[in-house]
Amino acid sequence: MMKRYCFRIIVITGLLALTSVNCFASLPEGTPEKIVVVIHQKNEVQSLDKKGLINLFMGKYSAFPNGQEATPIDVALDENLKAEFYEALVGLPLPRINAYWSRLKFSGRVKPPALEQTVVDVTQRLENDESALAYVYESNVTDKMKVVYRFD
């Protein structure tokens, strides 16, 4: 009876060990991809600070520091990217950001960032619109974009 009990424990422990090894083996390698803020390559702005980004993406300002019109862009269908961006930018979860914009849109005082459906749409918009300002994963940056801010 005792031998059978010990055998079961050894088998269960072995199975748990194999399962945990497989779980860890399937985790992605490296760190999560970094988010960067990009603009059109020909835009004169060289860099932006976090406070400036907050002011642009949260509706306080509608122009770059040099006075040129700025059009912040959100990605509609990539909720993970959007949530990571706003968490890094202002430390708020996406539902709070959405509630913030609902209140402001209702008041009519400011307009939210323009919406593009996918990162591909954002890329196309950035390549054609010098006022565009967007966040993307670093791997999505093209030679027609200029990185103006990196989240650490």
C-alpha positions in Angstrom: 0.0 0.0 0.0 2.8 2.4 1.0 4.8 1.6 -2.2 1.8 2.2 -4.4 1.2 5.6 -2.7 4.9 6.6 -3.1 4.8 5.5 -6.7 1.8 7.7 -7.4 3.5 10.7 -5.8 6.6 10.2 -7.8 4.6 9.9 -11.1 2.5 13.0 -10.3 5.6 15.0 -9.3 7.3 13.9 -12.5 4.3 14.9 -14.6 4.1 18.3 -12.9 7.8 18.9 -13.5 7.5 18.1 -17.2 4.4 20.3 -17.5 6.2 23.2 -15.9 9.2 22.8 -18.1 6.9 22.8 -21.2 5.1 25.9 -19.9 8.4 27.8 -19.5 9.7 26.6 -22.8 6.7 28.1 -24.6 7.2 31.6 -23.1 8.5 34.1 -25.7 12.1 34.9 -25.5 13.4 38.3 -24.7 11.6 41.3 -23.3 8.4 42.8 -24.5 8.7 45.0 -27.6 9.2 48.7 -26.9 6.7 51.3 -27.9 7.9 54.4 -29.7 6.2 57.6 -30.8 6.8 58.5 -34.4 6.1 61.3 -36.8 6.6 61.9 -40.6 10.2 61.9 -41.6 10.0 65.4 -43.0 8.5 66.9 -39.8 10.9 69.5 -38.3 10.3 68.3 -34.7 13.4 66.2 -33.6 12.1 65.0 -30.2 9.3 65.3 -27.8 9.2 65.0 -24.0 6.7 63.0 -22.0 4.8 66.0 -20.9 4.4 67.2 -24.5 3.1 63.8 -25.5 0.6 63.8 -22.7 -0.6 67.3 -23.8 -1.0 66.2 -27.4 -2.6 62.8 -26.8 -4.9 63.9 -24.0 -6.2 66.9 -26.0 -4.6 69.8 -24.2 -2.6 70.9 -27.3 -3.2 70.5 -31.0 0.2 71.6 -32.2 3.8 70.6 -31.9 6.2 72.8 -29.8 7.3 74.6 -33.1 3.6 75.6 -33.7 3.0 73.1 -36.6 -0.3 71.4 -36.4 -0.3 67.9 -34.7 -2.7 65.1 -35.4 -2.3 62.4 -32.7 -3.5 59.0 -33.9 -4.8 56.0 -31.9 -4.9 52.4 -33.2 -8.5 51.1 -32.9 -8.1 47.4 -33.4 -4.9 46.8 -31.4 -6.2 47.2 -27.9 -3.0 45.7 -26.4 -0.8 48.3 -28.1 -3.2 51.1 -27.1 -3.5 49.9 -23.5 0.3 49.6 -23.2 0.8 53.1 -24.6 -1.6 54.9 -22.3 -0.4 52.9 -19.3 3.2 54.0 -20.1 2.1 57.6 -21.0 -0.3 58.5 -18.1 -0.4 55.4 -15.9 -4.1 54.8 -16.5 -5.8 51.7 -17.8 -7.7 51.8 -21.1 -11.2 51.9 -19.6 -10.2 55.1 -17.7 -8.8 56.7 -20.9 -12.0 55.8 -22.7 -14.1 57.3 -19.9 -12.0 60.5 -20.0 -12.6 60.9 -23.7 -16.3 60.2 -23.4 -16.6 63.1 -20.9 -14.6 65.4 -23.0 -16.3 64.6 -26.3 -19.7 65.1 -24.6 -18.5 68.6 -23.5 -17.4 69.4 -27.0 -14.2 71.2 -25.7 -11.6 69.0 -27.3 -11.4 66.3 -29.9 -9.8 62.9 -29.3 -6.9 61.5 -31.3 -7.8 60.4 -34.9 -8.5 56.7 -35.2 -6.9 54.3 -37.7 -8.0 50.7 -37.6 -4.7 48.9 -37.8 -0.9 49.5 -37.4 -0.7 49.2 -41.2 -3.2 52.1 -41.5 -1.2 54.1 -39.0 1.9 53.5 -41.0 0.3 54.6 -44.3 -1.1 57.7 -42.6 2.3 58.6 -41.1 3.9 58.3 -44.5 1.4 60.7 -46.1 0.6 63.2 -43.4 3.3 65.5 -42.0 1.1 66.5 -39.0 0.5 62.8 -37.9 1.9 61.6 -34.6 1.4 58.0 -33.5 2.7 55.2 -31.3 3.8 51.9 -32.7 6.0 49.0 -31.7 9.6 49.7 -32.6 9.6 46.8 -35.2 6.9 48.7 -37.2 9.1 51.8 -37.7 9.9 52.5 -41.4 12.5 54.7 -43.0 9.7 57.2 -43.7 9.1 57.8 -40.0 11.1 59.6 -37.4 11.1 58.4 -33.8 10.6 61.3 -31.4 10.1 59.5 -28.1 11.0 56.1 -26.7 9.4 54.5 -23.6 12.0 52.9 -21.3 
